[in-house]
Amino acid sequence: MTGQTALSTIPELSPDQADAWDALAETFAQAGVDLIAEELHPPQPGKGRVMAVIGKAGSGKTLLLSEITRALREAGVDLVSGDYEGKRRKDRRTVAVLAPTNKAAFVLRMRGVPATTIHRILYTPVYDPQYERIAEWLTGEGTRPTVEGLTDEALDRAKAFYDQHSSIPGALAAAGLRGSDFIQGWKRREEGLDIGLIDESSMLDERQFDDLREIFPVLILFGDPAQLAPVGQSGQMVFDQLAENQRLILNRIHRQADDSPILDLAHALADDSVNFDRFESMVRDAARRDPRVVWAERVESDLMARSPVLVWRNATRIRLIHAFRSAFGAPGDALLPGEPLICDGLELPLKHRKKRIDLEARGLIKGAQVVYLGPGKKPGFSRLHVLGAEDPRLSAASIVKIEMPDEEEPFIPYAARMGAAFLHGAAVTIHKAQGSQWPDVQVFAPDISAAAWSNRTEAGIPLWKRLTYVAITRAQDRLFWITRPRLARPSGPLTTADLDMPAAPLALQEEVEDGLL
């Protein structure tokens, strides 16, 4: 392809996006990937390259990330998805699009960006050699295999699925296989990759940043400077330490933001003259004009089952969770199918490192949003659906903690000796909501008011403004600004019907009972 033809594939961008595109294209060219000529050269040894694309909500970061990913793939750069990695070639150039959480990766995939989590790149699957031959064939690295137990029709289904979705596990599942048939385990990545595009980089801590720099010689961070920094980093984000020429700043483009009233409110927070009372007046005015903003005097319990109420204080979170369970008639000694959970980490000794890797690679990482489906076949096990994960269904030994108002010790309805620890997920703190988005988001305004009255600041910005910015930008479609500590009655019982897997799965439907000892 000629340079002139390649130029025609560059999207129409705003001036600041075009400047960022040019700077990134130059960075890739220095590393041997020419986006304009669509030519690839061997990786260049030497110092690693780190760049950051920084902008507030609606500034076009996702558009630029999507277009850069598309241009890299059109130039011949192979995508590393996290579910299968073919044989290494000396001339191969690769790109991986990563996010810190399952939900953040899921949001990108829903927007057409082939993202996976950082954990799925740190840990790579080990395939059974027999079924790896199918993966090699699907990715163009081998000939069509003959596999005992699989018909030609099954292989055709696998090929048709892969051609449409580019997922090896999904293709093998379409052929009638289960994950436990073809994935024998997971291992820590030993060799580096090539180009890494990292979304939601405001969530990265120093350790994760160092891990990524070890893996990717070319690392591009996409982040929002107005979000909350990771706990323990004094309000500073990893891209704040980069030199000025490594930081590419995007400004908001109204036509790309689709004139969103939610983004209008988010950007109004940058005005020093806007205090909490004036901001609430702006929310009320927006609600009168646009149904995408709702001025509400009570929390909708139905919405809490899949999108948690966002709060500042832990005490508020616990009270709302208790009210949610009471509203749905949840018993004090058990969970109801459909109750939301948040993974609080894996409580495993070092000798079970392989089990930890298996579960983390499946998406069960700290902060993962999970729906309880019912008890597992083994005592202490729970059947779970990990929201946003590529392989959402699994069964694992669980330690579920239900915190109660005014009590120091939580109630524990399920307690394996070791396994995945969970907190209830009907309400979460705004800090933990970063990286996630939901169609409808409820923000508990009395907590924001308390933060405003505290006069606390973070990195020189009033804390209530940073909390509000993060909270309201979690909403994709509608923002509910909750003004009173009241809970509406649910319209019906909890259900898991919305989580039913499709007949032709986009992800594995297995339920693995041996996830933990």
C-alpha positions in Angstrom: 0.0 0.0 0.0 1.3 3.4 -0.8 1.8 6.2 1.7 -0.9 8.2 0.1 -3.5 5.4 0.4 -2.5 4.8 4.0 -3.0 8.4 4.8 -6.6 8.2 3.7 -7.3 5.7 6.5 -6.4 8.2 9.3 -9.7 9.3 10.9 -10.9 12.9 11.1 -9.5 14.1 14.4 -9.7 17.4 16.4 -6.4 19.4 16.4 -5.3 18.1 19.8 -6.1 14.5 18.8 -4.3 15.0 15.6 -1.2 16.3 17.4 -1.4 13.2 19.8 -1.8 10.9 16.8 1.3 12.4 15.1 3.4 12.1 18.3 2.3 8.4 18.8 3.0 7.6 15.2 6.5 9.0 15.6 7.0 6.9 18.7 5.9 3.8 16.9 8.1 4.7 13.9 11.1 5.0 16.1 10.3 1.5 17.4 10.0 0.1 13.9 6.3 0.3 13.2 5.4 2.8 10.4 1.7 3.5 10.5 1.8 5.7 7.4 3.6 3.3 5.1 2.2 0.3 6.9 5.7 -1.2 7.2 7.1 -3.2 10.0 10.8 -3.5 11.0 12.5 -5.6 13.7 12.2 -4.1 17.2 14.9 -1.5 18.0 17.0 -2.3 21.1 17.6 0.4 23.6 15.7 2.4 26.1 12.0 1.8 26.5 9.5 4.4 25.3 6.6 5.6 27.5 4.0 8.1 26.4 0.7 9.2 28.0 -2.5 10.5 26.4 -4.3 12.5 29.1 -7.7 14.0 29.0 -10.9 14.4 31.0 -14.1 12.5 30.2 -15.4 13.2 26.7 -12.0 14.4 25.4 -11.8 11.5 22.9 -9.3 9.2 24.6 -11.3 6.1 23.7 -11.7 7.2 20.1 -7.9 7.7 19.8 -7.2 4.4 21.5 -9.5 2.6 19.1 -8.1 4.3 16.0 -4.5 3.6 17.1 -5.3 0.0 17.7 -7.0 -0.3 14.2 -4.0 1.4 12.5 -1.5 -0.9 14.2 -3.4 -4.0 13.2 -3.8 -2.7 9.6 0.0 -2.2 9.5 0.4 -5.9 10.3 0.9 -5.8 14.0 -0.6 -8.9 15.7 -3.0 -8.5 18.5 -2.2 -10.4 21.7 -5.6 -11.1 23.3 -4.7 -13.0 26.5 -6.6 -16.1 25.5 -4.0 -17.6 23.2 -0.6 -16.6 22.0 0.9 -18.3 18.9 4.4 -19.3 18.2 7.0 -16.5 18.5 8.6 -15.3 15.3 11.6 -13.0 15.1 9.8 -10.7 12.6 6.5 -10.6 14.6 5.3 -7.3 16.1 2.5 -7.3 18.7 0.1 -5.0 20.5 -2.0 -5.6 23.6 -4.8 -3.4 24.7 -5.1 -3.6 28.5 -7.2 -2.3 31.4 -6.7 -2.7 35.1 -10.1 -4.3 35.8 -12.5 -6.8 34.1 -15.2 -4.1 33.9 -12.9 -1.5 32.3 -11.8 -4.1 29.7 -15.5 -5.1 29.1 -16.5 -1.4 28.5 -13.8 -1.2 25.9 -14.8 -4.4 24.2 -18.4 -3.2 24.0 -17.0 -0.1 22.1 -15.2 -2.4 19.6 -11.7 -2.2 21.2 -10.3 -5.7 21.7 -9.2 -5.2 25.3 -8.3 -7.7 28.1 -7.0 -7.2 31.6 -3.5 -6.8 32.8 -3.7 -10.0 34.7 -4.7 -11.9 31.5 -1.4 -10.7 29.9 0.7 -11.4 33.0 -0.6 -14.9 33.1 -0.8 -16.9 29.9 -2.9 -20.1 29.3 -1.2 -23.5 28.8 -3.2 -25.5 26.2 -3.4 -29.2 25.8 -1.2 -30.0 22.8 -4.0 -31.8 20.9 -6.3 -28.8 21.0 -3.5 -26.3 20.5 -3.3 -27.6 17.0 -6.8 -26.2 16.4 -5.7 -22.8 17.8 -2.7 -22.8 15.5 -5.0 -23.6 12.5 -7.4 -20.9 13.4 -4.7 -18.3 13.8 -3.1 -19.2 10.4 0.0 -20.9 11.9 -0.9 -24.5 11.0 -3.0 -26.7 8.7 -6.5 -28.0 9.5 -6.0 -30.7 12.0 -7.7 -34.1 12.5 -8.7 -34.3 16.2 -10.1 -37.4 17.8 -13.6 -36.8 19.0 -14.3 -33.7 16.9 -16.2 -33.9 13.6 -15.6 -31.8 10.6 -18.8 -30.0 11.4 -17.5 -29.1 14.9 -14.3 -27.7 13.4 -16.3 -25.7 10.9 -18.3 -24.2 13.8 -15.0 -23.3 15.5 -13.7 -21.6 12.4 -16.9 -19.7 11.8 -16.9 -18.5 15.4 -13.3 -17.4 15.3 -13.7 -15.6 12.0 -16.4 -13.5 13.6 -15.1 -13.0 17.2 -11.3 -13.7 17.1 -11.6 -15.7 20.4 -9.8 -19.1 20.7 -11.7 -20.2 23.8 -15.0 -19.1 22.3 -14.2 -21.0 19.1 -13.3 -24.2 21.0 -16.4 -23.9 23.1 -18.5 -23.5 19.9 -16.9 -26.8 18.8 -18.3 -28.5 21.9 -15.3 -28.4 24.2 -15.1 -27.1 27.8 -12.3 -25.0 29.1 -11.1 -27.8 31.4 -10.6 -29.9 28.2 -8.2 -27.5 26.4 -6.7 -25.2 29.1 -4.5 -27.2 31.5 -3.5 -24.2 33.6 -1.9 -20.7 33.6 1.7 -19.6 33.9 3.4 -16.3 34.6 4.6 -14.7 31.4 8.4 -15.2 31.1 9.1 -13.3 27.9 8.3 -9.7 27.1 5.9 -8.4 24.4 6.0 -5.4 22.2 3.5 -2.5 22.3 1.1 -2.0 25.2 -1.9 0.4 25.2 -3.2 0.8 28.7 -6.6 2.3 29.4 -7.7 3.8 32.8 -4.0 4.3 33.7 -5.0 6.7 36.5 -5.7 3.4 38.5 -2.2 2.1 38.1 0.1 2.0 41.1 3.9 2.1 40.9 4.3 -1.7 41.1 1.9 -2.3 38.2 3.6 0.4 36.2 7.0 -1.2 36.8 5.6 -4.6 35.7 4.2 -3.2 32.5 7.5 -1.4 31.7 9.3 -4.8 32.0 6.9 -6.4 29.6 6.4 -3.7 27.0 9.3 -1.7 25.4 6.7 0.7 24.0 4.0 1.6 26.6 1.2 4.1 25.9 -0.9 5.2 28.9 -4.5 6.6 28.5 -5.7 8.3 31.6 -8.0 11.0 33.2 -6.1 13.4 35.5 -9.3 14.4 37.3 -9.9 10.9 38.7 -8.9 9.8 42.2 -5.3 8.5 42.4 -4.6 5.0 43.8 -4.6 4.8 47.6 -1.2 5.6 49.1 0.1 7.7 46.2 -0.7 11.2 47.7 -2.9 12.2 44.8 -0.2 11.5 42.2 -0.7 9.3 39.2 2.0 7.4 37.3 1.8 9.6 34.3 2.4 12.7 36.5 6.0 11.7 36.7 6.6 11.7 32.9 8.4 14.5 31.2 6.3 17.2 29.5 7.1 15.9 26.0 5.8 12.5 27.0 2.4 13.8 28.0 -0.1 14.4 25.2 -3.1 16.5 26.5 -6.6 16.2 25.0 -9.3 18.8 25.5 -13.0 18.1 25.5 -14.7 17.9 22.1 -18.4 18.6 22.5 -19.5 16.9 19.3 -17.8 13.7 20.3 -19.4 13.8 23.8 -22.8 13.9 22.1 -23.8 17.0 24.2 -24.1 14.8 27.3 -25.6 16.6 30.3 -23.5 14.2 32.5 -20.3 15.4 30.9 -21.4 19.0 31.1 -21.8 18.5 34.9 -18.4 16.8 35.1 -16.6 19.6 33.4 -18.5 22.3 35.4 -16.6 21.0 38.4 -13.4 22.6 37.1 -14.9 26.0 37.7 -13.4 27.4 41.0 -16.6 29.4 41.6 -18.8 26.2 41.7 -19.4 25.2 45.3 -21.5 22.2 46.4 -24.8 24.1 46.7 -24.4 25.6 43.2 -23.5 22.2 41.8 -26.6 20.7 43.2 -28.6 23.5 41.6 -27.0 22.6 38.3 -27.9 19.0 38.7 -31.6 19.9 39.4 -31.6 22.2 36.3 -30.1 19.4 34.2 -32.8 17.0 35.4 -35.6 19.4 34.4 -34.1 19.6 30.8 -32.8 16.1 30.1 -34.1 12.6 31.2 -30.5 11.4 31.3 -30.1 13.2 34.7 -32.6 12.2 37.4 -33.1 14.2 40.6 -34.2 11.4 43.0 -35.2 11.4 46.6 -34.7 7.7 47.1 -32.3 4.9 46.0 -33.7 2.4 43.5 -33.2 -1.0 45.0 -33.7 -2.8 41.6 -30.7 -1.0 40.1 -28.5 -1.9 43.1 -28.5 -5.6 42.0 -26.2 -4.9 39.0 -24.9 -1.3 39.5 -24.0 -0.4 43.0 -24.8 2.8 44.7 -21.7 5.0 44.8 -20.8 6.4 48.2 -17.9 8.1 50.0 -18.1 6.7 53.5 -17.9 3.0 54.5 -20.6 3.4 57.1 -23.0 4.6 54.4 -22.0 1.6 52.2 -22.8 -0.9 55.0 -26.2 0.7 55.8 -27.2 0.6 52.2 -26.2 -3.0 51.8 -28.2 -4.0 54.9 -31.2 -2.1 53.5 -30.9 -3.8 50.1 -30.8 -7.3 51.7 -33.8 -6.5 53.9 -35.8 -5.1 50.9 -35.3 -8.3 49.0 -36.0 -10.5 52.0 -32.5 -12.1 52.1 -32.1 -14.4 55.0 -29.5 -13.6 57.7 -27.6 -16.9 57.2 -27.4 -17.3 53.4 -27.2 -15.4 50.1 -29.9 -15.3 47.5 -29.1 -16.1 43.9 -28.6 -12.8 42.1 -27.0 -11.0 45.0 -24.0 -8.9 43.9 -20.6 -9.4 45.4 -17.2 -7.7 45.2 -14.0 -9.8 45.3 -11.9 -8.7 48.2 -8.8 -10.8 47.2 -7.7 -14.4 47.3 -6.8 -15.8 50.7 -4.4 -18.5 49.7 -1.0 -19.7 51.1 2.0 -19.5 48.8 1.9 -23.2 48.1 -1.3 -22.7 46.2 0.2 -20.1 43.8 -1.1 -22.1 40.8 -4.6 -22.0 42.0 -4.3 -18.2 42.5 -3.0 -17.8 39.0 -5.9 -19.9 37.6 -8.6 -17.8 39.3 -7.0 -14.4 38.6 -6.6 -15.3 35.0 -10.3 -16.2 34.9 -11.1 -12.6 36.1 -11.4 -13.3 39.9 -9.1 -10.4 40.9 -9.5 -7.9 43.8 -12.3 -5.5 42.9 -14.0 -7.8 40.4 -17.8 -7.5 40.4 -19.5 -10.9 40.8 -23.0 -12.2 41.0 -23.8 -15.1 43.3 -25.6 -17.9 41.4 -25.9 -20.5 44.2 -23.9 -23.0 46.2 -21.4 -25.2 44.5 -21.3 -29.0 44.6 -18.6 -29.0 47.3 -19.0 -27.6 50.8 -17.8 -24.0 50.9 -17.9 -23.5 47.2 -20.1 -20.9 45.4 -21.2 -20.8 41.7 -20.3 -17.3 40.4 -20.7 -15.1 37.4 -17.8 -12.6 37.0 -19.2 -9.5 35.4 -17.1 -8.3 32.4 -14.9 -11.4 32.3 -14.4 -13.2 29.1 -15.0 -16.6 30.8 -17.7 -15.4 33.4 -18.9 -18.7 34.9 -16.9 -20.5 37.5 -17.1 -22.2 40.9 -14.7 -21.4 43.7 -14.2 -21.9 47.4 -15.6 -18.7 48.9 -15.3 -16.6 52.1 -18.3 -14.2 51.9 -18.4 -11.4 54.5 -21.6 -9.5 55.1 -20.8 -6.3 57.1 -23.5 -5.2 59.5 -24.2 -1.7 60.8 -22.7 -0.8 64.1 -20.9 -4.2 64.4 -17.2 -4.7 64.2 -17.2 -8.3 63.0 -19.0 -9.2 59.7 -21.4 -12.0 59.4 -20.0 -14.8 57.2 -22.7 -17.0 55.6 -20.1 -19.0 53.6 -16.6 -19.7 54.9 -14.2 -22.1 53.2 -10.9 -22.7 54.9 -9.2 -20.7 52.1 -10.3 -19.2 48.8 -11.8 -16.1 47.3 -13.0 -13.5 49.8 -16.0 -11.4 48.9 -17.8 -8.3 50.3 -21.4 -7.5 49.3 -21.6 -5.4 46.2 -24.9 -3.5 46.4 -23.0 -0.4 47.3 -19.3 0.5 46.8 -17.1 3.4 47.6 -16.3 5.8 44.8 -12.6 4.9 45.0 -13.4 1.3 44.2 -15.8 2.2 41.4 -12.9 3.7 39.2 -12.5 1.9 36.0 -16.1 0.7 35.9 -19.1 2.1 34.0 -22.8 1.2 34.2 -25.7 2.2 32.0 -27.4 3.7 35.1 -25.5 5.1 38.1 -26.9 6.2 41.5 -24.7 8.7 43.4 -25.5 9.1 47.1 -25.4 12.9 47.4 -25.5 13.1 51.2 -22.1 11.6 51.3 -20.8 14.1 48.7 -22.2 16.9 50.9 -20.3 15.5 53.9 -17.1 15.5 51.9 -17.8 19.2 51.0 -18.4 20.1 54.6 -15.1 18.4 55.6 -13.1 21.0 53.5 -10.7 18.2 52.6 -8.5 18.5 49.5 -6.6 16.0 47.4 -3.7 17.2 45.2 -5.0 20.8 45.7 -8.5 20.0 44.5 -11.5 19.9 46.9 -12.2 16.3 47.7 -15.9 16.5 47.0 -15.2 17.7 43.5 -12.9 14.7 42.7 -15.4 12.3 44.3 -18.3 13.8 42.3 -16.3 13.8 39.0 -15.4 10.1 39.3 -18.9 9.1 40.5 -20.9 10.8 37.8 -18.6 9.8 34.9 -19.3 6.2 35.8 -22.7 6.7 34.2 -23.0 5.7 30.5 -26.7 6.6 30.0 -28.4 8.0 33.1 -27.2 9.6 36.3 -29.4 9.4 39.4 -28.5 12.1 42.0 -29.9 10.6 45.3 -30.7 13.4 47.7 -32.2 11.5 50.7 -31.3 8.3 52.7 -34.3 6.4 51.5 -34.7 3.1 49.6 -37.5 2.3 47.2 -39.1 -1.1 47.4 -38.0 -3.6 44.7 -40.4 -4.3 41.8 -39.8 -8.1 42.1 -37.5 -10.8 43.5 -33.8 -11.0 42.7 -33.1 -13.0 39.5 -30.1 -14.3 37.5 -32.1 -14.4 34.2 -30.2 -11.4 32.8 -27.0 -13.4 33.1 -28.2 -16.4 31.0 -25.4 -17.4 28.6 -26.3 -17.3 24.8 -26.7 -20.6 22.9 -23.6 -19.8 20.8 -21.4 -18.6 23.6 -19.1 -15.6 23.3 -17.3 -17.0 26.4 -17.0 -20.3 28.1 -20.1 -21.7 29.9 -18.3 -24.2 32.1 -18.6 -24.3 35.8 -15.3 -25.6 37.2 -15.7 -27.3 40.6 -12.0 -27.8 41.3 -11.0 -24.2 41.2 -9.5 -24.4 44.7 -8.7 -27.2 47.2 
